[in-house]
Amino acid sequence: MTTQKQKTIIREASYSGICLHTGAYTNITCKPAPVNTGVVFIRKDLDGSPQIKACVENVVDVRRGTTLGVGEAKVHTIEHLLAALSGFGIDNVFVEMNAPELPVGDGSSIPFVTMIKEAGIVDQDAPKDCLVVTEPISFVDGDNSIVALPADEFKVSCTISFNHKFLKSQYVAMPITSEIFDTEIAPARTFCFYHEVEELMDKGLIKGGSLDNAIVIGDDGVFSKENLRFDDEFARHKILDIIGDLYLLGKPIQAHIIAIKSGHALNVKFVERLVKKYGKKTSVLAPSVSGKKEIEVPLDINKIKKILPHRYPFLMVDRIIETDNEKKIIGYKNLTVNEEFFNGHFPGNPVMPGVLQLEAMAQTAGVLMLKLREDEKKNAYFMAIDNAKFRRTVIPGDQLRIEVSVLKMKSKIGKVHAQTFVDGELASEADLTFAFVDE
């Protein structure tokens, strides 16, 4: 993520069609936008052509779709377009409209994907911002919940469950790349239950709804113009909505999103929680305040091996996901039953030795210290281990998250406080002191 450039479209592209809820016939035109613009809707049908930026602060309604508003100007049902823009990594675009709602098309993101492909995609001369989730965060509302876990990619897992004899539950999980979004998520169509139709009409919604643009689920089966595109199309469409609503962050997210019985209201509340926690924080490049070498993250195992002298079977950190100047570094060690030490510690009950958890902490700290000092040709050696505590066992299948905070950093000595976590639970911690010695 950190080395990618912001993107916009090469040329303008348009799409027209009926709108699901208002029943209006809308034409939209997407146009290239400068760096750091974001996604901006422009109501050309209103005096002054008011602009509405796609951000969670502008959400005004989440009934059966996501609506943005600034003053009297509103834009309805924006999630399917935002999902397509997110899926293809488009950061900056103007969306001109001549009505208050986006066209529904066939109820999926396919029309918007087609429009993006026609417009073409181009890199811009600015780094792409990304919200990198560094610790578990969740929002729960009764039986409905959404969680973000630290991950090396953007992945969504979604479970839906209904008290309905035809549609009881579905589960889908997949990483989100442009290729996967294009073929596996974008075609999934919106849906509702037959018993909801009258209620939605009474609320003044679905004025443009039909079997051409939605799937209706009855007591004994599905009403649709065509057969289901996937056996789990309903859960896939929920993922589409999640991707679209998450783009109200104004930037891509790097996390594993786990959603259970989600909807637009839950998604938006979760985005608000993310914004409250992370604010405008981005993860592009970790700058050095001392003028030493900057560290670009993430670092994969090949880059780590260029920094650390350790090799199999004693390399105890697989990936670095975040740094904060010279103050903090976060990495992962993925544990499988194939680790050599599990054979003898203990046979029949494999547990990661505490001393190796300390070694994982030390190596993660070493990545930061040695990378910043690589021009000085130094090695880092243990001098002391203080206040070591072990809170829980670490076993095969666990992902060890290693967080190291710098307490002291001088020319010859460094001291850190390090912690390891499994599933958000503290596993071990210690204060480590190092000496920097010439190679």
Backbone hydrogen bonds, N-H to C=O, Kabsch-Sander energy under -0.5 kcal/mol:
donor,donor_aa,acceptor,acceptor_aa,energy
4,Q,1,M,-1.3
6,Q,126,A,-2.9
8,T,122,V,-2.0
10,I,119,A,-0.6
10,I,120,G,-1.5
11,R,119,A,-1.4
13,A,30,C,-1.8
15,Y,28,I,-2.2
17,G,26,T,-2.2
19,C,24,A,-2.3
23,G,19,C,-0.7
26,T,17,G,-2.7
26,T,24,A,-0.6
28,I,15,Y,-2.8
29,T,96,E,-2.3
30,C,13,A,-3.0
31,K,94,F,-2.8
33,A,92,N,-0.7
37,T,34,P,-1.3
40,V,38,G,-0.6
40,V,93,V,-2.3
41,F,52,I,-3.0
42,I,95,V,-2.9
43,R,50,P,-2.3
44,K,42,I,-1.4
44,K,97,M,-1.9
45,D,97,M,-0.7
46,L,43,R,-1.5
49,S,46,L,-2.3
52,I,41,F,-3.0
54,A,39,V,-3.1
55,C,53,K,-1.4
56,V,248,L,-1.7
58,N,55,C,-1.8
59,V,56,V,-1.5
60,V,67,T,-2.7
61,D,67,T,-1.3
64,R,62,V,-0.9
67,T,61,D,-2.8
67,T,65,G,-0.5
68,L,75,V,-2.7
69,G,58,N,-2.5
70,V,73,A,-2.4
73,A,70,V,-1.7
75,V,68,L,-2.6
76,H,100,P,-2.9
78,I,66,T,-1.7
82,L,78,I,-2.3
83,A,79,E,-2.3
84,A,80,H,-1.5
85,L,81,L,-2.6
86,S,82,L,-2.7
87,G,83,A,-3.1
88,F,84,A,-1.7
89,G,86,S,-1.5
90,I,85,L,-2.8
91,D,7,K,-1.7
91,D,89,G,-0.6
92,N,7,K,-2.1
93,V,38,G,-2.3
94,F,31,K,-2.5
95,V,40,V,-3.0
96,E,29,T,-2.9
96,E,94,F,-0.6
97,M,42,I,-2.7
98,N,27,N,-1.0
102,L,76,H,-1.8
104,V,18,I,-2.6
105,G,18,I,-0.6
107,G,104,V,-2.5
109,S,186,A,-2.5
110,I,186,A,-0.7
113,V,109,S,-2.4
114,T,110,I,-2.8
115,M,111,P,-1.8
116,I,112,F,-2.3
117,K,113,V,-2.4
118,E,114,T,-2.1
119,A,115,M,-2.0
120,G,116,I,-2.0
122,V,8,T,-2.7
124,Q,6,Q,-3.1
126,A,124,Q,-2.0
128,K,4,Q,-2.4
131,L,252,P,-2.7
132,V,130,C,-0.9
133,V,131,L,-0.7
133,V,254,Q,-2.0
137,I,148,A,-1.8
139,F,146,I,-2.2
141,D,144,N,-3.4
144,N,141,D,-2.1
145,S,260,I,-2.2
146,I,139,F,-2.0
147,V,258,I,-2.3
148,A,137,I,-2.8
149,L,256,H,-2.3
155,K,153,E,-0.7
155,K,255,A,-2.3
156,V,174,M,-2.2
157,S,257,I,-3.3
158,C,172,V,-3.3
159,T,259,A,-2.4
160,I,170,Q,-2.5
162,F,168,K,-3.5
164,H,162,F,-1.9
168,K,166,F,-0.6
170,Q,160,I,-1.9
172,V,158,C,-2.3
174,M,156,V,-2.1
176,I,154,F,-3.1
177,T,175,P,-0.8
181,F,177,T,-3.1
182,D,178,S,-2.3
183,T,179,E,-1.9
184,E,180,I,-3.1
185,I,180,I,-0.8
185,I,181,F,-1.2
186,A,181,F,-3.3
188,A,185,I,-1.9
190,T,107,G,-1.4
192,C,215,I,-2.2
194,Y,217,I,-2.6
196,E,193,F,-1.7
197,V,193,F,-0.7
197,V,194,Y,-1.1
198,E,194,Y,-0.5
200,L,196,E,-2.7
201,M,197,V,-2.3
202,D,198,E,-2.2
203,K,199,E,-1.2
204,G,201,M,-1.7
205,L,200,L,-2.6
207,K,21,H,-1.7
208,G,20,L,-2.8
209,G,20,L,-0.6
209,G,206,I,-1.1
213,N,210,S,-1.4
214,A,210,S,-0.6
215,I,190,T,-2.1
216,V,214,A,-0.5
216,V,223,F,-2.5
217,I,192,C,-2.6
217,I,215,I,-0.5
218,G,216,V,-0.7
218,G,221,G,-3.0
223,F,216,V,-3.6
224,S,222,V,-0.6
225,K,211,L,-1.4
233,E,230,F,-1.4
236,R,232,D,-1.9
237,H,233,E,-2.2
238,K,234,F,-1.6
239,I,235,A,-1.7
240,L,236,R,-2.1
241,D,237,H,-2.4
242,I,238,K,-2.2
243,I,239,I,-2.7
244,G,240,L,-2.3
245,D,241,D,-2.9
246,L,242,I,-2.7
247,Y,243,I,-1.1
248,L,245,D,-1.7
249,L,246,L,-1.9
250,G,247,Y,-1.8
254,Q,131,L,-2.8
255,A,253,I,-0.7
256,H,149,L,-2.7
257,I,155,K,-3.3
257,I,255,A,-0.7
258,I,147,V,-3.0
258,I,256,H,-0.5
259,A,157,S,-3.1
259,A,257,I,-0.6
260,I,145,S,-3.1
261,K,159,T,-3.3
267,N,263,G,-2.8
268,V,264,H,-2.6
269,K,265,A,-2.1
270,F,266,L,-2.2
271,V,267,N,-2.2
272,E,268,V,-2.4
273,R,269,K,-1.8
274,L,270,F,-2.4
275,V,271,V,-2.6
276,K,272,E,-2.3
277,K,273,R,-2.1
278,Y,274,L,-3.1
279,G,275,V,-2.5
281,K,278,Y,-2.3
283,S,130,C,-1.3
286,A,295,I,-1.3
289,V,287,P,-0.5
291,G,288,S,-0.8
293,K,372,L,-0.6
295,I,286,A,-1.3
296,E,294,E,-0.6
299,L,320,I,-2.2
300,D,298,P,-0.5
304,I,300,D,-2.2
305,K,301,I,-2.1
306,K,302,N,-0.7
306,K,303,K,-0.5
307,I,303,K,-0.5
307,I,304,I,-1.5
308,L,304,I,-2.9
314,F,311,R,-3.0
316,M,314,F,-0.7
318,D,332,Y,-3.1
319,R,332,Y,-1.4
320,I,299,L,-2.3
321,I,330,I,-2.2
322,E,330,I,-1.3
324,D,328,K,-2.2
327,K,324,D,-2.9
328,K,324,D,-0.8
329,I,404,V,-2.0
330,I,322,E,-2.4
331,G,402,I,-2.5
332,Y,319,R,-2.4
333,K,400,L,-2.2
335,L,333,K,-0.5
335,L,398,D,-2.2
339,E,336,T,-1.7
342,F,339,E,-1.1
343,N,340,E,-1.5
344,G,341,F,-0.9
345,H,341,F,-1.1
349,N,346,F,-2.2
351,V,345,H,-2.8
352,M,394,V,-3.3
356,L,353,P,-0.7
357,Q,353,P,-1.4
358,L,354,G,-2.0
359,E,355,V,-1.6
360,A,356,L,-2.3
361,M,357,Q,-2.0
362,A,358,L,-2.6
363,Q,359,E,-2.7
364,T,360,A,-2.1
365,A,361,M,-2.4
366,G,362,A,-2.4
367,V,363,Q,-1.8
368,L,364,T,-1.2
369,M,365,A,-2.5
370,L,366,G,-3.0
371,K,367,V,-1.8
372,L,368,L,-1.9
373,R,369,M,-0.8
374,E,371,K,-1.1
376,E,373,R,-1.8
377,K,374,E,-1.0
378,K,373,R,-0.5
379,N,437,V,-3.1
381,Y,435,A,-2.4
383,M,433,T,-3.1
384,A,433,T,-1.4
386,D,431,D,-3.0
389,K,429,E,-2.6
391,R,427,A,-3.1
392,R,427,A,-1.3
397,G,335,L,-2.2
398,D,395,I,-2.1
400,L,333,K,-2.9
400,L,398,D,-0.6
401,R,399,Q,-0.7
401,R,421,F,-2.8
402,I,331,G,-3.1
402,I,400,L,-0.5
403,E,401,R,-0.6
403,E,419,Q,-2.9
404,V,329,I,-2.7
405,S,417,H,-2.9
406,V,327,K,-2.9
407,L,415,K,-2.8
408,K,415,K,-2.2
410,K,413,I,-2.9
414,G,434,F,-1.9
415,K,408,K,-2.6
416,V,432,L,-2.7
417,H,405,S,-2.9
418,A,430,A,-3.0
419,Q,403,E,-2.7
420,T,428,S,-2.7
421,F,401,R,-2.3
422,V,425,E,-2.4
425,E,422,V,-2.0
427,A,420,T,-3.3
428,S,420,T,-1.2
429,E,389,K,-2.2
430,A,418,A,-2.1
431,D,386,D,-3.3
432,L,416,V,-2.4
432,L,430,A,-0.5
433,T,384,A,-2.5
434,F,414,G,-3.3
435,A,381,Y,-2.6
436,F,412,K,-2.4
437,V,379,N,-2.8
437,V,435,A,-0.6
439,E,377,K,-2.3
